């Protein structure tokens, strides 16, 4: 299944961003305002998926988020994979935040 994708540069300013990386990745560095729902807990927490159309899904490189987008599409959600993930986000100089005041890092 081909999943819809969008480049970081083409993300709308009002995009609802769902980060599906694991907790340590999230804590190390994330997009401000992103919502977090780890892929490993996704099906158990499906009721926590943000109600946004489209929903933009991001991970570290775009592979896990593509799988989540495909899953969401099968459930009837309008979801879009963020191409290149947080690595592309950081490479484009987009803002990052981290827990505990540490310098943000994409791990």
URDAJO-V980658 format. One record per pair of residues at least 12 apart in sequence whose C-alpha atoms are under 6 Angstrom apart, sorted by sequence separation. I is the first residue (numbers start at 1). J is the second residue. D is the distance in Angstrom with one decimal. If there is no record, write none. Layout:
i=I j=J d=D
i=I j=J d=D
This chain:
i=66 j=81 d=5.5
i=18 j=34 d=5.8
i=19 j=35 d=6.0
i=22 j=38 d=5.1
i=65 j=81 d=5.9
i=17 j=34 d=4.9
i=18 j=35 d=4.9
i=19 j=36 d=4.9
i=20 j=37 d=5.2
i=21 j=38 d=5.2
i=18 j=36 d=5.8
i=20 j=38 d=4.3
i=20 j=39 d=5.0
i=62 j=83 d=5.4
i=62 j=84 d=4.9
i=56 j=79 d=5.8
i=61 j=84 d=4.6
i=62 j=85 d=4.6
i=54 j=78 d=4.9
i=55 j=79 d=4.6
i=56 j=80 d=4.8
i=57 j=81 d=5.1
i=58 j=82 d=5.3
i=61 j=85 d=4.3
i=53 j=78 d=5.4
i=54 j=79 d=5.2
i=56 j=81 d=5.9
i=57 j=82 d=5.9
i=60 j=85 d=4.9
i=59 j=85 d=5.1
i=60 j=86 d=4.8
i=61 j=87 d=5.9
i=58 j=85 d=5.2
i=60 j=87 d=5.9
i=19 j=57 d=6.0
i=21 j=59 d=5.2
i=16 j=55 d=5.7
i=17 j=56 d=4.8
i=18 j=57 d=4.8
i=19 j=58 d=4.9
i=20 j=59 d=5.5
i=16 j=56 d=6.0
i=17 j=57 d=5.8
i=19 j=59 d=5.7
i=31 j=96 d=5.0
i=32 j=97 d=6.0
i=30 j=96 d=5.3
i=3 j=70 d=6.0
i=29 j=96 d=5.9
i=30 j=97 d=5.5
i=29 j=97 d=5.4
i=29 j=98 d=4.5
i=28 j=98 d=5.2
i=27 j=98 d=5.5
i=27 j=99 d=5.1
i=5 j=80 d=5.3
i=7 j=82 d=6.0
i=29 j=104 d=4.4
i=4 j=80 d=5.1
i=5 j=81 d=4.5
i=6 j=82 d=5.2
i=7 j=83 d=5.1
i=28 j=104 d=5.6
i=29 j=105 d=4.8
i=5 j=82 d=5.7
i=6 j=83 d=5.7
i=28 j=105 d=5.4
i=29 j=106 d=5.5
i=5 j=83 d=5.9
i=25 j=107 d=5.6
